[in-house]
Amino acid sequence: MPPMEPTEITAGRLHLRPFTAADADGVLAACQDPELQRWVPVPAPYLREHAAEYVQANSVEGWRSGAGHAFAVLDATSAELLASIGLPRRDDAAGIAEVGYWVAPGARGKGVATQATLAVARWAFGALGVQRLEWMAETGNVASRRVAEKAGFTIEGVLRSRMLRRGGGRSDAWIGSLLPADLP
């Protein structure tokens, strides 16, 4: 991805910004969750050094180098880390980007991922000129699919043997898309 200036987004009760070193403890705590480890390709066991690497890769430096365009999703009042969301893949020539997210266990079921996804979608369509936002998740990850559907994504089908599984092997993935006209 090309480098870009770090961006912050305020979306009601959420504040999205690049990660800082202070977020490492929150990332470490969230990534201990077995459910997160089941669906998100994070190291297991997840160690402090993994959190530090994640935060560094997705910090202001990551944005400027083009290595990552991820947002820490914070409670706008308490500044508690609730989630991570970003665009792990982007093809500017085709106008396509992929969104990816995870949510800390204590923030699940509260609409955090849906609200953050809509905020990032608006930013991607407006500021980046994205024309198609894609979402993918391993088949069976019903919570992720529910977020995508609530955000307005159209589930387009199943990509056979699309994802690598931890420990080897492959699995099918759901794919969905969101177009600028789909936003509520």
N, C-alpha and C positions, 0 to 999 in steps of 0.2 A: 504494500500500500504506500502511496506517496505520503511524504511528511505533511503535517498540517499543524496549525496553531492549536494548542489545547483549548477545549471548549467546555463550558459549564452550562447546564440547563436546569432551570427551576420549573418544576411541574407540580403545582399544588403542594401536597405534603412531602414531595420528594425533591431532593437536590442531587443532580448528577454532575460529577466532576472527575477529572483524571485521578487515579490513585496516588496516594502519598505514602511515605514510609510508615506513617502513623496507622495506616489501614492494615498492616501486616497481621496484627493480633486478631482482628475481625475476620480476615481471610482464613487464617489458621483455624479459628474456631468453627467457621462455617464448613470448611473442607474436612472436618473430622466426621461429619454426618454420613452414615452409611448410605442413605438414600441419594445424597449428592454424589458420592463416589460411585454409586451404581450407574448413574446416567451421564455423568460429566467425566471426560477423560483427564482426571487429575491423578497424580501419583497416590498410591496407597501402600503403605501408610503415608499420610500427608504430614510432612515435617515443617518446622519453622523455616528452614532454608527454602522450601518450596514456596511458602507464602512470601518470603522476601523476594524471591526471583519473580513471582507473579506480579507483585506490586511494582517492582522495578521495571519490568517489561511493559507494564500498562500505565506507567507514570507519565509525567510531562515529557520526559526524555523519550519514552516510547512513541508518543504522538509526534514529536519533532523528527525522530529518525524514520518514522513510518513503520516501526515494528509493531505497533498496536494502537488501536483507537477504541479503548475500553473505558467505561465509566464505572466509578464506584457509585452505587445508588445508596444515598443516605436519607435518613429521616431528616426533613428540613428543620425540625425543631431541636431534636436531641443530638443530631449528627451521628447517630448509630448507623453502622454499616448494615444495610438490609440485603443487598444483592450486588451482582456484577452484571453488566450488559455491555455489548459492544458489537462491532462489525469485524469479525475475524477474517472475512474475505470480502474483497471489493474489486470489481472490474469496471473502472471508470469508462473505458471505451464502450462497453456494452450497457453501461448505466445500471449495473446489477450489484447488489451487496447482500451479504448474508448476516443475519442477526443471530446472536447467541447470548444466553443468559443462564445464571443460576441464582437461587434465592436462599438466604440463610434460613435454617429451620424455624426460628422464632418469627420470621416475617411471612411465612407461607400462608396461603389461604386468605390474604388480606388485600389482594389486588395489586400488590407492589409490582410484580413482573408485568402485568398487563399495562399498568400506567407507565412504567419505564419503557416498555416496548413501543407504546404509542408516542412517547416523547422522542425517543431515538428515531422512530420512523419519520416523524414530522421534520426533525433536524436533517435526516439523510435526504429526504425528498426536497427540502428547501435549500439548505446550505450546500449540499454535495451534488445536487442534481440527479440523484438516484431515481430511476424509473421503475425498478422492480426490486423489492426487498424479499429475500428468500429466508425461510426457516426450515431447519431439518432437525429431526430427533429420531433416536432409535425407536422402532415400533415397540409399543408397550409403554413408552414414557407418556402416560396419559396426562399427567399434570402439565408437562410442557406443551402438549397438543392443546389442552384446554386454554392455556394462556394465549397461544397463537390464534385460536378460534375467537376468543373474546376480543382480541386486538383487531379482528377483521380479516385475518388471513384465510384464503381459500385453500383447503387441503386438496392437493392435486393428485396425490397418489403415493405409491410405494416405490422406492428405489431399491432394487434387489441387491443384496450383498454390498451395500454402500459404506457401511461403517466398520471400522476395525474395533474389535472387542479387546478389553483388557485381558491379557493372558493368551491372546491369539484368537484366531477365527474372525469371522465377519458376521454382520447382522444387517437386516433390512432397515430402511429408514423411511419415515414419512417425510414428505416435502410439501411445503405450502408457500404461497406468495401473497404479497400485499402490494397493491398499486396505489399511486397517489389518489386516485378517484375512490378507493375503498375506505379511506379514512373517514371516521364519523365526523 
